[in-house]
Amino acid sequence: MIKFFSNRPFWALSLISLSVSPLCVKQAYAQELHTQRSVHDQNKSQQNLLRAIQLIDRSMDVYFSGEDFKMHRFYNPFTKVRSEETASVWMYSVSIEAVNAVLSGLKKQQKVDNGKLYKMYYSRYVDLLAKLHANAAYYLGTFTLTSFTKHKEWTVYAVDRVREKGKANVTGVLNVYDDQMWLVRELLEAYHLTGQDRYLQEAEYLTAYVLDGWDCTLDEKGKEHGGIPWGPGYVTKHACSNAPIISPLVTLYEIYKNKGDQIIAHSIDQKDKLTRIAKKERKADFYLRFAKRIYDWQKANLLNEKGVYADMMGDCYPDCSIAYETVNGVRYRKNTELGYNGDI
């Protein structure tokens, strides 16, 4: 007669094995499935990043020409001809945004592929970012602005590109605040991705220019009218010329929150509602305060009864011309009364 499991230790072990084997199989299957998904996710993230790189490289080939990185507004893939019309600075800033996105992806991908793609592409894209930034100077120009608080010379970005760096016409409506805001956002991102101070320095300079456009004039109750016009040549106040700077201001606050750096803050005296004053303030406090002010102004003035933000405050009264006032012998821009037109 054949005796099964005559060896007691073996018999006990066999029973245990038989009793737990379904659980073991289930656990093993779950582990295998997790591994497969992990590998799939890793492969997918790498694939998406490579696609982004290919797309940018192709776009650089067809939309840009020359060592001066002239960006053409249109490209016909059938005739393979670029338009003579060049891209506006807003379009150009999107190319910087795209490069920043890849640099960010390369940094994150290091944890997945042990830095394989990072080693292959990071330095090249840092160089590309630097070249795009350097050649953005074909949109730069200098002018003197009489704002709500001061009279100052600024070097900022025009809407359109010119043939010589730094020679763009940026007077009046030829530069707008929202274009500077998008560039501030990307310059701050470039600073975080590369650690190069020049990006932070220009971001802060352009931020100062944008905030110089804030309407700090006071109403009869001593409350700021608030809001940033579309540009120094406009009086209408838009969603696009206010909202985009809020996030960069919070980013600047995060950079300086543990530092003692100071900045000059300009405002109007609450007592006589006319005298312009300037005083030092911690950068962190200044940036966060402005982020809150702009957010609150936009919510109070552009959010309609449907819960949708309107395009702008228009309906200028008596007209849409820039108005000025003279205080203590100095000329300043003054508030233009606006109505809410409800356009969305």
C-alpha positions in Angstrom: 0.0 0.0 0.0 1.2 3.4 -0.9 1.4 5.8 2.0 0.9 9.5 1.2 2.5 12.1 3.3 4.0 9.5 5.7 6.6 12.1 6.6 4.7 14.4 9.0 6.7 17.6 8.5 6.3 17.2 4.8 2.6 16.5 5.2 2.1 19.6 7.3 4.1 21.8 4.9 2.1 20.4 2.0 -1.2 21.3 3.6 0.0 24.8 4.4 1.2 25.2 0.8 -2.1 24.0 -0.6 -4.1 26.3 1.7 -2.1 29.5 0.8 -1.4 28.8 -2.8 -4.4 30.7 -4.1 -3.4 33.8 -2.1 0.2 33.5 -3.3 -1.0 33.3 -6.9 -3.2 36.3 -6.4 -0.4 38.3 -4.8 2.1 37.3 -7.4 -0.4 38.2 -10.2 -1.0 41.6 -8.5 2.7 42.2 -8.3 3.2 41.3 -11.9 0.4 43.5 -13.0 1.8 46.4 -10.9 5.2 45.8 -12.5 3.7 45.8 -16.0 1.8 49.0 -15.4 4.9 50.6 -13.9 6.9 49.7 -16.9 4.1 50.8 -19.2 3.8 54.2 -17.4 7.6 54.7 -17.6 7.6 53.9 -21.3 4.7 56.2 -21.9 6.2 59.1 -20.0 9.4 58.6 -21.9 7.5 58.4 -25.2 5.5 61.5 -24.5 8.7 63.5 -23.6 10.4 62.3 -26.8 7.4 63.3 -28.8 7.5 66.8 -27.3 11.2 67.1 -28.1 10.6 66.0 -31.7 7.7 68.5 -32.0 9.8 71.4 -30.8 12.8 70.4 -32.9 10.6 70.3 -36.0 9.0 73.6 -35.1 12.4 75.2 -34.7 13.3 73.9 -38.2 10.2 75.2 -40.0 9.1 78.3 -38.1 12.5 79.8 -37.3 15.2 81.1 -39.7 18.7 82.5 -39.4 21.0 82.8 -36.5 18.9 85.6 -35.1 16.1 83.2 -34.5 13.5 85.1 -36.5 10.1 83.4 -35.9 7.7 83.4 -38.9 4.0 83.6 -38.1 2.9 80.9 -40.6 4.4 77.9 -42.3 2.8 76.0 -45.2 3.6 72.3 -44.9 2.5 71.6 -48.5 4.6 74.3 -50.2 7.2 74.3 -47.4 7.2 78.1 -47.4 7.4 80.4 -44.4 5.4 83.6 -44.3 7.1 87.0 -44.6 5.1 88.1 -41.6 7.0 87.5 -38.3 5.4 86.3 -35.1 4.4 88.7 -32.4 6.2 88.6 -29.0 3.3 86.6 -27.5 3.8 83.9 -30.0 7.6 84.0 -29.5 7.1 83.6 -25.8 5.3 80.3 -26.4 8.5 78.9 -27.9 10.2 79.7 -24.6 7.3 78.1 -22.7 7.7 74.9 -24.8 11.4 74.6 -24.1 10.8 75.2 -20.4 8.2 72.4 -20.5 10.8 69.9 -22.0 13.4 71.0 -19.5 11.0 70.4 -16.6 10.1 67.0 -18.1 13.7 66.0 -18.4 14.3 66.8 -14.8 11.4 64.7 -13.7 12.3 61.9 -16.0 15.6 61.3 -14.3 13.8 59.4 -11.5 12.3 57.1 -14.1 15.2 56.3 -16.5 18.2 57.1 -14.3 18.9 60.3 -16.2 19.2 58.7 -19.7 17.1 61.4 -21.5 18.5 64.1 -19.2 22.0 63.4 -20.3 21.0 63.3 -23.9 19.0 66.5 -24.1 19.2 68.8 -21.1 22.3 70.8 -22.0 21.1 71.2 -25.6 17.8 72.6 -24.4 19.4 74.9 -21.8 21.4 76.3 -24.7 18.3 76.6 -26.9 16.5 78.5 -24.0 19.4 80.9 -23.8 19.4 81.6 -27.5 15.6 82.2 -27.6 16.0 84.6 -24.7 18.9 86.5 -26.2 17.1 86.9 -29.5 13.9 88.1 -27.9 15.8 91.4 -27.8 14.6 92.0 -31.4 11.3 92.8 -29.7 12.9 95.1 -27.1 12.6 98.9 -27.1 13.0 101.8 -24.7 10.6 104.6 -23.9 9.7 107.0 -21.1 6.3 106.5 -19.4 4.3 108.9 -17.3 2.4 106.5 -15.0 0.0 106.9 -12.0 3.0 107.4 -9.7 6.1 108.4 -11.6 7.9 109.4 -14.8 10.4 106.7 -15.7 12.3 105.2 -18.6 11.6 101.5 -19.3 13.0 98.9 -21.7 10.2 96.4 -22.5 8.9 94.1 -25.2 7.0 95.5 -28.2 4.2 93.6 -29.8 6.2 93.3 -33.1 9.7 92.3 -34.0 12.2 94.7 -35.6 15.5 94.2 -37.5 17.8 95.4 -34.8 18.0 94.4 -31.1 16.6 96.9 -28.7 15.3 99.3 -31.4 11.6 98.4 -31.3 9.0 101.1 -31.0 7.3 100.5 -27.6 5.4 103.8 -27.2 1.7 104.0 -26.8 -0.3 100.9 -27.8 2.8 99.3 -29.3 3.5 97.4 -26.1 0.9 95.8 -23.8 1.2 94.6 -20.2 0.0 91.0 -20.8 2.8 90.3 -23.2 5.3 91.2 -20.4 3.3 89.1 -17.9 3.6 85.9 -20.0 7.4 86.5 -20.3 7.7 87.1 -16.6 6.1 83.7 -16.0 8.5 81.9 -18.4 11.5 83.8 -17.1 10.7 82.7 -13.5 10.3 79.1 -14.8 13.6 79.4 -16.6 15.2 80.6 -13.4 13.9 77.6 -11.5 15.0 75.1 -14.2 18.5 76.5 -14.7 19.4 78.4 -11.6 20.6 81.3 -13.7 20.0 84.7 -12.0 19.7 86.7 -15.2 16.2 85.2 -15.7 15.1 86.2 -12.2 16.5 89.7 -12.6 14.6 90.4 -15.9 11.5 88.8 -14.5 11.6 91.2 -11.5 12.3 94.2 -13.8 9.3 93.4 -16.0 7.1 92.8 -13.0 8.0 96.3 -11.7 7.0 97.7 -15.1 3.7 95.8 -15.1 2.9 96.9 -11.5 3.7 100.5 -12.5 0.5 100.2 -14.6 -1.6 99.5 -11.5 -4.2 102.2 -11.1 -3.5 103.3 -7.5 -5.6 106.6 -7.8 -8.2 107.0 -5.1 -11.9 107.5 -5.3 -13.8 109.9 -3.1 -13.9 107.3 -0.2 -10.1 106.8 -0.4 -10.3 103.4 -2.1 -8.0 102.5 -4.9 -9.6 102.3 -8.3 -7.3 99.4 -9.0 -6.8 97.3 -12.1 -4.1 97.3 -14.8 -5.0 98.7 -18.3 -4.3 96.5 -21.3 -1.1 98.6 -21.9 0.3 102.1 -21.2 -1.5 103.3 -24.3 -5.0 102.0 -23.2 -7.5 102.9 -20.5 -9.6 99.8 -20.7 -8.8 97.2 -18.0 -8.8 93.5 -19.2 -8.8 90.1 -17.7 -5.8 89.3 -19.8 -3.9 92.3 -18.4 -4.5 91.4 -14.8 -4.9 87.7 -14.2 -1.6 86.4 -15.8 0.6 88.2 -13.3 -1.0 86.8 -10.1 0.7 83.4 -10.3 4.2 84.9 -11.0 3.7 87.3 -8.0 3.1 84.3 -5.8 6.2 82.7 -7.2 8.2 85.8 -6.4 6.8 85.7 -2.9 7.9 82.1 -2.5 11.4 83.1 -3.7 11.8 85.9 -1.2 9.6 84.8 1.8 12.6 83.8 3.9 14.8 86.7 2.8 15.0 90.4 3.9 15.3 91.9 0.4 13.5 95.2 0.0 11.8 97.1 -2.8 10.4 100.6 -3.3 6.6 100.6 -3.2 4.8 103.6 -4.8 1.3 104.7 -3.8 -0.9 107.8 -3.2 -1.3 109.5 0.1 -4.7 108.5 1.7 -5.0 112.0 3.4 -5.0 114.3 0.4 -5.6 111.6 -2.2 -3.1 113.3 -4.5 0.4 113.2 -3.2 2.6 110.4 -4.6 4.7 108.6 -1.9 7.4 106.0 -2.0 8.6 103.8 0.8 10.6 100.6 1.3 8.9 97.3 1.8 10.0 93.7 2.1 9.9 92.1 -1.4 8.0 89.1 -0.1 5.3 91.3 1.5 5.1 93.5 -1.6 4.7 90.7 -4.1 2.1 88.8 -2.0 0.2 92.0 -1.3 -0.1 92.8 -5.0 -1.1 89.3 -5.9 -4.0 89.6 -3.5 -4.9 93.1 -4.7 -5.1 92.1 -8.3 -7.0 88.9 -7.6 -9.5 90.7 -5.5 -9.9 93.5 -8.1 -10.5 91.1 -10.9 -13.0 89.1 -8.9 -14.9 92.2 -7.8 -15.0 93.9 -11.2 -14.9 91.3 -13.9 -16.8 88.3 -12.5 -20.4 88.5 -13.8 -23.6 87.2 -12.3 -23.2 84.0 -14.3 -19.9 83.2 -12.6 -17.9 84.0 -15.8 -15.1 86.5 -16.0 -15.8 89.2 -18.5 -13.2 90.3 -21.0 -12.8 93.9 -19.7 -14.1 97.0 -18.2 -14.7 99.5 -21.0 -17.2 102.2 -21.7 -14.7 104.9 -21.1 -16.0 108.2 -19.9 -15.8 110.9 -21.3 -13.7 109.1 -23.8 -10.8 106.5 -24.1 -8.0 109.0 -24.2 -5.2 108.9 -21.6 -5.9 111.6 -19.0 -3.3 113.4 -16.8 -3.2 115.5 -13.7 -0.5 117.8 -12.2 0.2 117.4 -8.5 2.8 119.7 -6.9 4.1 120.7 -10.3 4.6 117.0 -11.4 2.5 115.4 -14.2 0.9 112.0 -13.6 -1.6 109.8 -15.3 -5.0 109.9 -13.7 -8.0 107.6 -13.5 -10.4 107.2 -16.4 -13.9 106.3 -15.4 -14.9 102.9 -16.8 -18.2 101.0 -17.0 -18.7 97.3 -17.0 -19.7 96.2 -20.5 -20.2 92.5 -19.7 -18.5 91.1 -22.8 -17.2 87.6 -22.3 
